[in-house]
Amino acid sequence: AWNPKEKNSMKTAYSFPHEVVQDPSLGTEQKRALLAEWASDACAVDSLPTLRWRPGTPFPVTLSSIMDARRQLDRSVAYVDESDNAEAARCTVIDFAKRRRFENRA
């Protein structure tokens, strides 16, 4: 299992931050933790603070690409939450309508 506290346990096959977001084997919190670590100052390239180079990756990436991936993750999670809420609202309206029809018959 992936453990965010163990640096060596992080999958190293990611060359770009968006690959983290697209990995179906990771949960949302794991993706957030991985992107946060990649964006941290610990991965900053000396004299080039806008670049981050995570150990095990082939080259550095821009901090903005990591933040874009994080926003993409947040949007995808918000979309799922919004879809769930819309479905719940439809069910509530349907249930209420059925109840009214039943009460009017009695």
Secondary structure, 3 states (H helix, E strand, C coil): CCCCCCHHHCCCCCCCHHHHHHCCCCCHHHHHHHHHHHHCHHHEECCEEEEECCCCCCCCEEHHHHHHHHHHHHHHHHHHHHHHHHHHHHHHHHHHHHHHHHHHHC
